[in-house]
Amino acid sequence: MKRLENPGAVLAGFFGSYTPEQARAILWDMYCHAHCSADEDLGEFGRKELLAGYEALGRLIDAAYGVYCEKTRI
């Protein structure tokens, strides 16, 4: 995986476009659409992995927002 050259700029761009609540809402919609798909359409991940990934990405959003706030003094 390629390492980002300026992760702070990525965070600023993301949180300049979305609040953490909006990001979680989008993530929830993505999870619901994937979860409601037929089993054969899920690809390599099953429903258990989708839920675990949803929860992990939610925590990642919260952590990234915390770092963003510290860096920008929000």
QUIGIFEN-V152704 format. One line per field, one symbol per residue. phi: phi as a letter, one per 20 degrees, with the letter a starting at -180 (. if undefined). Layout:
phi = ???
This chain:
phi = .feffbffffffffffdcegfffffffffffffffeffgfefmfdefffffffgffffffgffffffgfffdle
